[in-house]
Amino acid sequence: MEKLISCCGLNCASCDARIATVKNDDELRKAVADKWRVAYNVPGLSYEMINCTGCREEGVKFSHCDECEIRNCVKAKGFNTCGDCQEMQTCSIVAAVHKYVPEAITNLQSLN
């Protein structure tokens, strides 16, 4: 499987929002919007907002990317990912992602 590792270590290649964007699949966009509206309590999320090529890739970004504390921290420090930071293991900013998606740490370690 293709890997496209985000700043925090998630694999963007397996993200339905990215897949919908790359395939220009409005039905998948609608399914993602329906799921995310409930999961993330975002009642105003429309399927037209589901567009992202990945947080480290050229192209369109999901609106959350601009305000993503993890991505903004990585960019401010001049890193490619959290894996470049010596504080990653104790970082409170990325801790929740790594707690709930531990393979994100493995993904980051695979980049080095």
MOPAC internal coordinates of N, CA, C and O (Angstrom, degrees):
PM7 1SCF
backbone

  N    0.0000 0     0.00 0     0.00 0    0    0    0
  C    1.4503 1     0.00 0     0.00 0    1    0    0
  C    1.5251 1   109.93 1     0.00 0    2    1    0
  O    1.2310 1   121.18 1   -39.21 1    3    2    1
  N    1.3042 1   115.34 1   140.79 1    3    2    1
  C    1.4563 1   122.03 1   177.26 1    5    3    2
  C    1.5278 1   109.80 1   -63.19 1    6    5    3
  O    1.2310 1   120.80 1   -36.27 1    7    6    5
  N    1.3275 1   116.08 1   143.73 1    7    6    5
  C    1.4558 1   120.76 1   174.63 1    9    7    6
  C    1.5146 1   108.63 1  -121.87 1   10    9    7
  O    1.2310 1   121.70 1   -44.22 1   11   10    9
  N    1.2954 1   114.34 1   135.78 1   11   10    9
  C    1.4527 1   123.03 1   178.29 1   13   11   10
  C    1.5235 1   104.99 1  -139.98 1   14   13   11
  O    1.2310 1   120.80 1   -88.67 1   15   14   13
  N    1.3221 1   116.07 1    91.33 1   15   14   13
  C    1.4525 1   121.99 1  -167.61 1   17   15   14
  C    1.5278 1   111.61 1   -83.64 1   18   17   15
  O    1.2310 1   121.65 1   -51.88 1   19   18   17
  N    1.3263 1   114.45 1   128.12 1   19   18   17
  C    1.4602 1   121.55 1   179.61 1   21   19   18
  C    1.5220 1   110.89 1   -78.60 1   22   21   19
  O    1.2310 1   120.65 1    -2.40 1   23   22   21
  N    1.3151 1   116.37 1   177.60 1   23   22   21
  C    1.4678 1   121.71 1   178.58 1   25   23   22
  C    1.5152 1   111.89 1   -56.16 1   26   25   23
  O    1.2310 1   120.16 1   140.23 1   27   26   25
  N    1.3353 1   117.30 1   -39.77 1   27   26   25
  C    1.4641 1   121.56 1  -176.36 1   29   27   26
  C    1.5198 1   113.04 1   -87.95 1   30   29   27
  O    1.2310 1   120.24 1   166.73 1   31   30   29
  N    1.3260 1   117.14 1   -13.27 1   31   30   29
  C    1.4530 1   120.64 1   178.62 1   33   31   30
  C    1.5134 1   114.72 1   112.64 1   34   33   31
  O    1.2310 1   119.83 1   174.33 1   35   34   33
  N    1.3311 1   117.93 1    -5.67 1   35   34   33
  C    1.4607 1   119.59 1   175.60 1   37   35   34
  C    1.5273 1   109.32 1   -66.41 1   38   37   35
  O    1.2310 1   120.66 1   -27.90 1   39   38   37
  N    1.3108 1   116.34 1   152.10 1   39   38   37
  C    1.4557 1   120.96 1   178.73 1   41   39   38
  C    1.5254 1   109.43 1   -93.02 1   42   41   39
  O    1.2310 1   120.47 1   -79.05 1   43   42   41
  N    1.3158 1   116.71 1   100.95 1   43   42   41
  C    1.4667 1   121.51 1  -178.70 1   45   43   42
  C    1.5270 1   111.63 1   -62.17 1   46   45   43
  O    1.2310 1   119.83 1   153.95 1   47   46   45
  N    1.3209 1   117.93 1   -26.05 1   47   46   45
  C    1.4633 1   120.69 1  -178.54 1   49   47   46
  C    1.5274 1   111.59 1   -62.56 1   50   49   47
  O    1.2310 1   120.11 1   154.41 1   51   50   49
  N    1.3333 1   117.40 1   -25.59 1   51   50   49
  C    1.4574 1   120.14 1  -179.92 1   53   51   50
  C    1.5275 1   112.97 1  -100.24 1   54   53   51
  O    1.2310 1   120.09 1  -174.07 1   55   54   53
  N    1.3364 1   117.43 1     5.93 1   55   54   53
  C    1.4644 1   121.82 1  -179.39 1   57   55   54
  C    1.5294 1   109.62 1   -80.49 1   58   57   55
  O    1.2310 1   121.01 1   -52.36 1   59   58   57
  N    1.3259 1   115.68 1   127.64 1   59   58   57
  C    1.4656 1   119.69 1  -179.10 1   61   59   58
  C    1.5210 1   113.33 1   -62.26 1   62   61   59
  O    1.2310 1   120.08 1   149.38 1   63   62   61
  N    1.3330 1   117.45 1   -30.62 1   63   62   61
  C    1.4642 1   119.62 1   177.71 1   65   63   62
  C    1.5316 1   110.32 1   -64.97 1   66   65   63
  O    1.2310 1   120.57 1   136.80 1   67   66   65
  N    1.3252 1   116.52 1   -43.20 1   67   66   65
  C    1.4666 1   120.04 1   178.48 1   69   67   66
  C    1.5274 1   110.53 1   -67.37 1   70   69   67
  O    1.2310 1   120.58 1   136.80 1   71   70   69
  N    1.3267 1   116.50 1   -43.20 1   71   70   69
  C    1.4673 1   120.48 1   179.78 1   73   71   70
  C    1.5324 1   109.87 1   -60.21 1   74   73   71
  O    1.2310 1   120.33 1   136.42 1   75   74   73
  N    1.3370 1   116.97 1   -43.58 1   75   74   73
  C    1.4647 1   120.48 1   178.38 1   77   75   74
  C    1.5222 1   111.18 1   -62.40 1   78   77   75
  O    1.2310 1   120.53 1   142.15 1   79   78   77
  N    1.3271 1   116.59 1   -37.85 1   79   78   77
  C    1.4613 1   121.03 1   180.00 1   81   79   78
  C    1.5236 1   110.71 1   -67.20 1   82   81   79
  O    1.2310 1   120.77 1   130.12 1   83   82   81
  N    1.3184 1   116.14 1   -49.88 1   83   82   81
  C    1.4692 1   121.31 1  -177.46 1   85   83   82
  C    1.5273 1   110.78 1   -62.58 1   86   85   83
  O    1.2310 1   120.62 1   139.83 1   87   86   85
  N    1.3242 1   116.43 1   -40.17 1   87   86   85
  C    1.4682 1   120.66 1  -178.68 1   89   87   86
  C    1.5291 1   112.79 1   -88.68 1   90   89   87
  O    1.2310 1   120.50 1   176.03 1   91   90   89
  N    1.3434 1   116.65 1    -3.97 1   91   90   89
  C    1.4603 1   122.08 1  -175.70 1   93   91   90
  C    1.5283 1   110.55 1    49.91 1   94   93   91
  O    1.2310 1   121.27 1  -128.52 1   95   94   93
  N    1.3251 1   115.18 1    51.48 1   95   94   93
  C    1.4602 1   124.04 1  -173.10 1   97   95   94
  C    1.5298 1   110.12 1  -104.76 1   98   97   95
  O    1.2310 1   120.39 1   -82.01 1   99   98   97
  N    1.3197 1   116.86 1    97.99 1   99   98   97
  C    1.4598 1   121.25 1  -178.51 1  101   99   98
  C    1.5272 1   113.02 1   -66.55 1  102  101   99
  O    1.2310 1   119.85 1   149.07 1  103  102  101
  N    1.3192 1   117.88 1   -30.93 1  103  102  101
  C    1.4700 1   119.60 1   177.73 1  105  103  102
  C    1.5259 1   110.49 1   -65.58 1  106  105  103
  O    1.2310 1   120.06 1   139.05 1  107  106  105
  N    1.3332 1   117.49 1   -40.95 1  107  106  105
  C    1.4592 1   120.51 1   177.00 1  109  107  106
  C    1.5249 1   110.20 1   -68.74 1  110  109  107
  O    1.2310 1   120.18 1   141.46 1  111  110  109
  N    1.3306 1   117.26 1   -38.54 1  111  110  109
  C    1.4715 1   120.24 1   175.07 1  113  111  110
  C    1.5270 1   110.54 1   -56.90 1  114  113  111
  O    1.2310 1   120.51 1   135.86 1  115  114  113
  N    1.3248 1   116.63 1   -44.14 1  115  114  113
  C    1.4671 1   120.74 1   179.93 1  117  115  114
  C    1.5253 1   110.84 1   -63.48 1  118  117  115
  O    1.2310 1   120.32 1   138.07 1  119  118  117
  N    1.3169 1   116.99 1   -41.93 1  119  118  117
  C    1.4649 1   120.65 1   178.73 1  121  119  118
  C    1.5278 1   111.30 1   -64.58 1  122  121  119
  O    1.2310 1   120.43 1   138.52 1  123  122  121
  N    1.3239 1   116.78 1   -41.48 1  123  122  121
  C    1.4651 1   121.15 1   178.50 1  125  123  122
  C    1.5279 1   109.71 1   -64.53 1  126  125  123
  O    1.2310 1   120.23 1   133.69 1  127  126  125
  N    1.3089 1   117.17 1   -46.31 1  127  126  125
  C    1.4649 1   120.74 1   179.60 1  129  127  126
  C    1.5249 1   110.75 1   -60.06 1  130  129  127
  O    1.2310 1   120.25 1   135.92 1  131  130  129
  N    1.3284 1   117.13 1   -44.08 1  131  130  129
  C    1.4691 1   120.77 1   178.22 1  133  131  130
  C    1.5266 1   110.90 1   -59.48 1  134  133  131
  O    1.2310 1   120.55 1   134.82 1  135  134  133
  N    1.3093 1   116.55 1   -45.18 1  135  134  133
  C    1.4679 1   121.81 1  -178.93 1  137  135  134
  C    1.5354 1   111.03 1   -66.69 1  138  137  135
  O    1.2310 1   120.16 1   132.40 1  139  138  137
  N    1.3239 1   117.30 1   -47.60 1  139  138  137
  C    1.4647 1   121.46 1  -176.07 1  141  139  138
  C    1.5254 1   112.70 1   -70.67 1  142  141  139
  O    1.2310 1   120.11 1   148.83 1  143  142  141
  N    1.3424 1   117.40 1   -31.17 1  143  142  141
  C    1.4721 1   119.73 1   177.07 1  145  143  142
  C    1.5241 1   110.07 1   -57.06 1  146  145  143
  O    1.2310 1   120.58 1   137.82 1  147  146  145
  N    1.3251 1   116.49 1   -42.18 1  147  146  145
  C    1.4648 1   121.86 1  -179.57 1  149  147  146
  C    1.5268 1   110.89 1   -79.49 1  150  149  147
  O    1.2310 1   120.37 1   128.80 1  151  150  149
  N    1.3211 1   116.89 1   -51.20 1  151  150  149
  C    1.4651 1   121.32 1  -174.57 1  153  151  150
  C    1.5196 1   113.10 1   -61.09 1  154  153  151
  O    1.2310 1   120.54 1   143.02 1  155  154  153
  N    1.3332 1   116.58 1   -36.98 1  155  154  153
  C    1.4724 1   120.64 1  -175.24 1  157  155  154
  C    1.5280 1   112.72 1  -111.95 1  158  157  155
  O    1.2310 1   120.70 1  -170.52 1  159  158  157
  N    1.3477 1   116.26 1     9.48 1  159  158  157
  C    1.4642 1   122.16 1   177.84 1  161  159  158
  C    1.5297 1   111.91 1    52.44 1  162  161  159
  O    1.2310 1   121.48 1  -124.92 1  163  162  161
  N    1.3326 1   114.77 1    55.08 1  163  162  161
  C    1.4647 1   121.87 1   179.73 1  165  163  162
  C    1.5359 1   107.87 1  -122.73 1  166  165  163
  O    1.2310 1   120.48 1  -101.46 1  167  166  165
  N    1.3332 1   116.69 1    78.54 1  167  166  165
  C    1.4663 1   119.26 1  -174.89 1  169  167  166
  C    1.5198 1   114.67 1   -60.70 1  170  169  167
  O    1.2310 1   119.32 1   154.69 1  171  170  169
  N    1.3172 1   118.90 1   -25.31 1  171  170  169
  C    1.4599 1   121.71 1  -178.12 1  173  171  170
  C    1.5195 1   114.89 1   -88.48 1  174  173  171
  O    1.2310 1   120.01 1  -173.42 1  175  174  173
  N    1.3224 1   117.59 1     6.58 1  175  174  173
  C    1.4670 1   120.73 1  -177.77 1  177  175  174
  C    1.5245 1   109.81 1   -74.77 1  178  177  175
  O    1.2310 1   120.92 1   -61.39 1  179  178  177
  N    1.3170 1   115.85 1   118.61 1  179  178  177
  C    1.4636 1   120.61 1   178.68 1  181  179  178
  C    1.5214 1   109.63 1  -102.81 1  182  181  179
  O    1.2310 1   121.13 1   -19.38 1  183  182  181
  N    1.3096 1   115.44 1   160.62 1  183  182  181
  C    1.4617 1   118.91 1   179.95 1  185  183  182
  C    1.5319 1   111.70 1   -64.85 1  186  185  183
  O    1.2310 1   120.26 1   153.63 1  187  186  185
  N    1.3285 1   117.10 1   -26.37 1  187  186  185
  C    1.4649 1   119.88 1   178.84 1  189  187  186
  C    1.5353 1   112.15 1   -66.61 1  190  189  187
  O    1.2310 1   120.73 1   161.38 1  191  190  189
  N    1.3206 1   116.20 1   -18.62 1  191  190  189
  C    1.4666 1   120.90 1  -179.71 1  193  191  190
  C    1.5361 1   112.10 1   -83.95 1  194  193  191
  O    1.2310 1   120.34 1   170.20 1  195  194  193
  N    1.3164 1   116.96 1    -9.80 1  195  194  193
  C    1.4612 1   121.22 1  -177.47 1  197  195  194
  C    1.5252 1   108.77 1   -85.57 1  198  197  195
  O    1.2310 1   121.56 1   -91.85 1  199  198  197
  N    1.3231 1   114.62 1    88.15 1  199  198  197
  C    1.4578 1   122.97 1   178.72 1  201  199  198
  C    1.5164 1   108.46 1  -148.01 1  202  201  199
  O    1.2310 1   120.27 1   -59.41 1  203  202  201
  N    1.3217 1   117.09 1   120.59 1  203  202  201
  C    1.4631 1   120.52 1   179.43 1  205  203  202
  C    1.5209 1   109.28 1  -164.39 1  206  205  203
  O    1.2310 1   120.98 1   -44.00 1  207  206  205
  N    1.3061 1   115.73 1   136.00 1  207  206  205
  C    1.4612 1   120.27 1   176.19 1  209  207  206
  C    1.5197 1   112.00 1  -100.79 1  210  209  207
  O    1.2310 1   120.29 1   177.14 1  211  210  209
  N    1.3348 1   117.05 1    -2.86 1  211  210  209
  C    1.4635 1   122.14 1  -178.03 1  213  211  210
  C    1.5116 1   109.41 1   116.87 1  214  213  211
  O    1.2310 1   120.36 1   -37.75 1  215  214  213
  N    1.3129 1   116.92 1   142.25 1  215  214  213
  C    1.4683 1   119.77 1  -170.14 1  217  215  214
  C    1.5291 1   113.70 1   -68.90 1  218  217  215
  O    1.2310 1   119.87 1   161.44 1  219  218  217
  N    1.3239 1   117.85 1   -18.56 1  219  218  217
  C    1.4656 1   119.64 1   179.26 1  221  219  218
  C    1.5259 1   112.42 1  -109.14 1  222  221  219
  O    1.2310 1   120.38 1  -173.47 1  223  222  221
  N    1.3165 1   116.87 1     6.53 1  223  222  221
  C    1.4620 1   121.81 1  -177.50 1  225  223  222
  C    1.5167 1   110.69 1  -104.56 1  226  225  223
  O    1.2310 1   120.98 1   -23.46 1  227  226  225
  N    1.3180 1   115.74 1   156.54 1  227  226  225
  C    1.4607 1   120.84 1   172.95 1  229  227  226
  C    1.5211 1   108.42 1   -66.25 1  230  229  227
  O    1.2310 1   120.74 1   -28.76 1  231  230  229
  N    1.3003 1   116.20 1   151.24 1  231  230  229
  C    1.4514 1   119.99 1   175.80 1  233  231  230
  C    1.5119 1   112.80 1   114.13 1  234  233  231
  O    1.2310 1   121.60 1     8.04 1  235  234  233
  N    1.3040 1   114.55 1  -171.96 1  235  234  233
  C    1.4586 1   122.63 1  -175.16 1  237  235  234
  C    1.5319 1   111.14 1   -64.30 1  238  237  235
  O    1.2310 1   121.46 1   -33.28 1  239  238  237
  N    1.3259 1   114.81 1   146.72 1  239  238  237
  C    1.4678 1   122.02 1   178.68 1  241  239  238
  C    1.5164 1   109.14 1  -122.03 1  242  241  239
  O    1.2310 1   120.93 1   -32.61 1  243  242  241
  N    1.3107 1   115.83 1   147.39 1  243  242  241
  C    1.4552 1   121.23 1   171.87 1  245  243  242
  C    1.5204 1   107.38 1   -63.63 1  246  245  243
  O    1.2310 1   119.89 1   -34.20 1  247  246  245
  N    1.3124 1   117.81 1   145.80 1  247  246  245
  C    1.4648 1   121.09 1  -174.09 1  249  247  246
  C    1.5261 1   113.21 1   -54.96 1  250  249  247
  O    1.2310 1   119.63 1   148.18 1  251  250  249
  N    1.3153 1   118.31 1   -31.82 1  251  250  249
  C    1.4721 1   121.22 1   179.70 1  253  251  250
  C    1.5340 1   111.91 1   -62.34 1  254  253  251
  O    1.2310 1   119.65 1   152.18 1  255  254  253
  N    1.3070 1   118.27 1   -27.82 1  255  254  253
  C    1.4741 1   121.17 1  -175.96 1  257  255  254
  C    1.5276 1   112.25 1   -57.75 1  258  257  255
  O    1.2310 1   120.34 1   143.25 1  259  258  257
  N    1.3230 1   116.96 1   -36.75 1  259  258  257
  C    1.4651 1   120.12 1  -179.67 1  261  259  258
  C    1.5192 1   112.33 1   -64.53 1  262  261  259
  O    1.2310 1   120.44 1   150.16 1  263  262  261
  N    1.3175 1   116.77 1   -29.84 1  263  262  261
  C    1.4578 1   120.24 1  -178.12 1  265  263  262
  C    1.5299 1   112.93 1  -106.77 1  266  265  263
  O    1.2310 1   119.85 1  -177.28 1  267  266  265
  N    1.3170 1   117.88 1     2.72 1  267  266  265
  C    1.4626 1   121.64 1  -178.31 1  269  267  266
  C    1.5304 1   109.74 1   -64.18 1  270  269  267
  O    1.2310 1   121.17 1   -64.23 1  271  270  269
  N    1.3135 1   115.37 1   115.77 1  271  270  269
  C    1.4671 1   121.22 1  -177.80 1  273  271  270
  C    1.5283 1   111.36 1   -61.71 1  274  273  271
  O    1.2310 1   120.35 1   143.93 1  275  274  273
  N    1.3131 1   116.94 1   -36.07 1  275  274  273
  C    1.4655 1   121.07 1  -179.90 1  277  275  274
  C    1.5232 1   110.04 1   -66.78 1  278  277  275
  O    1.2310 1   120.54 1   127.94 1  279  278  277
  N    1.3145 1   116.57 1   -52.06 1  279  278  277
  C    1.4709 1   121.14 1  -179.91 1  281  279  278
  C    1.5265 1   111.00 1   -60.01 1  282  281  279
  O    1.2310 1   120.40 1   136.84 1  283  282  281
  N    1.3329 1   116.84 1   -43.16 1  283  282  281
  C    1.4616 1   120.31 1   179.97 1  285  283  282
  C    1.5239 1   111.69 1   -64.89 1  286  285  283
  O    1.2310 1   119.82 1   143.01 1  287  286  285
  N    1.3182 1   117.95 1   -36.99 1  287  286  285
  C    1.4643 1   121.58 1   177.22 1  289  287  286
  C    1.5242 1   110.75 1   -65.19 1  290  289  287
  O    1.2310 1   120.75 1   133.65 1  291  290  289
  N    1.3290 1   116.17 1   -46.35 1  291  290  289
  C    1.4699 1   120.98 1   178.76 1  293  291  290
  C    1.5275 1   110.28 1   -58.29 1  294  293  291
  O    1.2310 1   120.55 1   133.17 1  295  294  293
  N    1.3227 1   116.56 1   -46.83 1  295  294  293
  C    1.4669 1   120.77 1  -179.73 1  297  295  294
  C    1.5260 1   111.25 1   -64.52 1  298  297  295
  O    1.2310 1   120.04 1   137.91 1  299  298  297
  N    1.3313 1   117.53 1   -42.09 1  299  298  297
  C    1.4679 1   121.44 1  -178.94 1  301  299  298
  C    1.5253 1   111.79 1   -63.21 1  302  301  299
  O    1.2310 1   120.71 1   146.51 1  303  302  301
  N    1.3209 1   116.24 1   -33.49 1  303  302  301
  C    1.4681 1   120.68 1  -179.88 1  305  303  302
  C    1.5263 1   112.06 1   -85.62 1  306  305  303
  O    1.2310 1   120.08 1   174.28 1  307  306  305
  N    1.3264 1   117.45 1    -5.72 1  307  306  305
  C    1.4571 1   121.26 1   179.69 1  309  307  306
  C    1.5231 1   113.63 1    75.94 1  310  309  307
  O    1.2310 1   120.49 1  -158.06 1  311  310  309
  N    1.3245 1   116.67 1    21.94 1  311  310  309
  C    1.4651 1   121.51 1  -179.92 1  313  311  310
  C    1.5244 1   110.52 1   -94.03 1  314  313  311
  O    1.2310 1   120.88 1   -13.37 1  315  314  313
  N    1.3280 1   115.93 1   166.63 1  315  314  313
  C    1.4643 1   121.56 1   172.33 1  317  315  314
  C    1.5237 1   110.49 1   -86.54 1  318  317  315
  O    1.2310 1   120.84 1   139.44 1  319  318  317
  N    1.3347 1   116.01 1   -40.56 1  319  318  317
  C    1.4613 1   122.33 1  -179.01 1  321  319  318
  C    1.5261 1   108.99 1  -147.77 1  322  321  319
  O    1.2310 1   121.18 1    -6.93 1  323  322  321
  N    1.3100 1   115.35 1   173.07 1  323  322  321
  C    1.4661 1   120.46 1   174.48 1  325  323  322
  C    1.5277 1   110.98 1   -62.24 1  326  325  323
  O    1.2310 1   120.30 1   155.27 1  327  326  325
  N    1.3088 1   117.04 1   -24.73 1  327  326  325
  C    1.4607 1   121.21 1   179.38 1  329  327  326
  C    1.5175 1   113.31 1   -62.94 1  330  329  327
  O    1.2310 1   119.84 1   161.95 1  331  330  329
  N    1.3192 1   117.92 1   -18.05 1  331  330  329
  C    1.4639 1   122.23 1   178.05 1  333  331  330
  C    1.5253 1   111.80 1   -83.95 1  334  333  331
  O    1.2310 1   120.28 1   171.27 1  335  334  333
  N    1.3226 1   117.08 1    -8.73 1  335  334  333
  C    1.4629 1   121.77 1  -174.81 1  337  335  334
  C    1.5307 1   111.13 1   -97.28 1  338  337  335
  O    1.2310 1   120.49 1   -48.65 1  339  338  337
  N    1.3142 1   116.67 1   131.35 1  339  338  337
  C    1.4677 1   121.31 1   179.40 1  341  339  338
  C    1.5249 1   112.01 1   -68.90 1  342  341  339
  O    1.2310 1   119.94 1   163.69 1  343  342  341
  N    1.3211 1   117.73 1   -16.31 1  343  342  341
  C    1.4611 1   121.87 1  -178.72 1  345  343  342
  C    1.5302 1   113.25 1   -92.92 1  346  345  343
  O    1.2310 1   119.66 1  -176.31 1  347  346  345
  N    1.3192 1   118.25 1     3.69 1  347  346  345
  C    1.4571 1   121.26 1  -173.43 1  349  347  346
  C    1.5324 1   112.87 1   -54.40 1  350  349  347
  O    1.2310 1   119.65 1   135.36 1  351  350  349
  N    1.3101 1   118.28 1   -44.64 1  351  350  349
  C    1.4652 1   121.22 1  -175.31 1  353  351  350
  C    1.5258 1   112.88 1   -64.66 1  354  353  351
  O    1.2310 1   120.11 1   155.40 1  355  354  353
  N    1.3190 1   117.40 1   -24.60 1  355  354  353
  C    1.4678 1   120.62 1  -178.12 1  357  355  354
  C    1.5310 1   112.58 1  -114.62 1  358  357  355
  O    1.2310 1   120.08 1  -172.73 1  359  358  357
  N    1.2987 1   117.45 1     7.27 1  359  358  357
  C    1.4657 1   122.61 1  -174.90 1  361  359  358
  C    1.5299 1   111.79 1   -72.83 1  362  361  359
  O    1.2310 1   120.86 1   -53.58 1  363  362  361
  N    1.3144 1   115.96 1   126.42 1  363  362  361
  C    1.4674 1   120.54 1   178.36 1  365  363  362
  C    1.5249 1   111.70 1   -77.44 1  366  365  363
  O    1.2310 1   119.98 1   158.74 1  367  366  365
  N    1.3206 1   117.64 1   -21.26 1  367  366  365
  C    1.4653 1   120.89 1  -177.83 1  369  367  366
  C    1.5321 1   111.02 1   -69.66 1  370  369  367
  O    1.2310 1   120.06 1   135.53 1  371  370  369
  N    1.3190 1   117.49 1   -44.47 1  371  370  369
  C    1.4657 1   121.26 1  -176.41 1  373  371  370
  C    1.5345 1   112.51 1   -97.33 1  374  373  371
  O    1.2310 1   120.33 1   177.54 1  375  374  373
  N    1.3121 1   116.97 1    -2.46 1  375  374  373
  C    1.4678 1   121.52 1  -174.37 1  377  375  374
  C    1.5245 1   113.65 1   -56.44 1  378  377  375
  O    1.2310 1   119.74 1   137.59 1  379  378  377
  N    1.3211 1   118.09 1   -42.41 1  379  378  377
  C    1.4670 1   120.34 1  -177.51 1  381  379  378
  C    1.5222 1   111.72 1   -64.06 1  382  381  379
  O    1.2310 1   120.57 1   138.66 1  383  382  381
  N    1.3171 1   116.52 1   -41.34 1  383  382  381
  C    1.4686 1   119.46 1   177.93 1  385  383  382
  C    1.5161 1   109.38 1   -61.08 1  386  385  383
  O    1.2310 1   120.39 1   132.30 1  387  386  385
  N    1.3205 1   116.85 1   -47.70 1  387  386  385
  C    1.4594 1   120.69 1  -176.71 1  389  387  386
  C    1.5296 1   112.43 1   -70.09 1  390  389  387
  O    1.2310 1   120.26 1   153.15 1  391  390  389
  N    1.3163 1   117.11 1   -26.85 1  391  390  389
  C    1.4672 1   120.59 1   176.55 1  393  391  390
  C    1.5290 1   110.56 1   -68.89 1  394  393  391
  O    1.2310 1   120.52 1   134.72 1  395  394  393
  N    1.3230 1   116.62 1   -45.28 1  395  394  393
  C    1.4560 1   120.96 1  -175.54 1  397  395  394
  C    1.5222 1   114.33 1   -90.32 1  398  397  395
  O    1.2310 1   120.58 1   161.12 1  399  398  397
  N    1.3320 1   116.49 1   -18.88 1  399  398  397
  C    1.4699 1   120.85 1   178.37 1  401  399  398
  C    1.5352 1   107.42 1  -134.36 1  402  401  399
  O    1.2310 1   120.38 1  -105.52 1  403  402  401
  N    1.3291 1   116.88 1    74.48 1  403  402  401
  C    1.4698 1   119.74 1  -175.65 1  405  403  402
  C    1.5283 1   114.36 1   -61.28 1  406  405  403
  O    1.2310 1   120.06 1   156.09 1  407  406  405
  N    1.3262 1   117.48 1   -23.91 1  407  406  405
  C    1.4711 1   118.36 1   178.01 1  409  407  406
  C    1.5238 1   111.84 1   -66.34 1  410  409  407
  O    1.2310 1   120.11 1   165.16 1  411  410  409
  N    1.3355 1   117.40 1   -14.84 1  411  410  409
  C    1.4612 1   120.30 1   175.52 1  413  411  410
  C    1.5238 1   110.80 1   -61.99 1  414  413  411
  O    1.2310 1   120.15 1   143.32 1  415  414  413
  N    1.3260 1   117.31 1   -36.68 1  415  414  413
  C    1.4676 1   120.66 1   177.28 1  417  415  414
  C    1.5222 1   109.96 1   -65.57 1  418  417  415
  O    1.2310 1   120.73 1   136.23 1  419  418  417
  N    1.3220 1   116.20 1   -43.77 1  419  418  417
  C    1.4745 1   120.53 1   178.12 1  421  419  418
  C    1.5238 1   110.05 1   -61.21 1  422  421  419
  O    1.2310 1   120.26 1   138.65 1  423  422  421
  N    1.3234 1   117.11 1   -41.35 1  423  422  421
  C    1.4653 1   120.82 1   178.12 1  425  423  422
  C    1.5168 1   111.07 1   -59.52 1  426  425  423
  O    1.2310 1   120.48 1   135.52 1  427  426  425
  N    1.3388 1   116.69 1   -44.48 1  427  426  425
  C    1.4669 1   120.70 1   179.74 1  429  427  426
  C    1.5209 1   111.12 1   -65.24 1  430  429  427
  O    1.2310 1   120.39 1   138.90 1  431  430  429
  N    1.3149 1   116.86 1   -41.10 1  431  430  429
  C    1.4645 1   120.81 1   179.81 1  433  431  430
  C    1.5308 1   111.11 1   -66.21 1  434  433  431
  O    1.2310 1   120.14 1   150.61 1  435  434  433
  N    1.3119 1   117.34 1   -29.39 1  435  434  433
  C    1.4631 1   120.43 1  -179.96 1  437  435  434
  C    1.5335 1   112.04 1   -71.14 1  438  437  435
  O    1.2310 1   120.09 1   163.24 1  439  438  437
  N    1.3293 1   117.43 1   -16.76 1  439  438  437
  C    1.4616 1   121.12 1   179.51 1  441  439  438
  C    1.5204 1   112.46 1   -78.65 1  442  441  439
  O    1.2310 1   120.33 1   158.78 1  443  442  441
  N    1.3137 1   116.98 1   -21.22 1  443  442  441
  C    1.4780 1   120.56 1  -176.49 1  445  443  442
  C    1.5086 1   111.72 1   -90.51 1  446  445  443
  O    1.2310 1   120.10 1   180.00 1  447  446  445

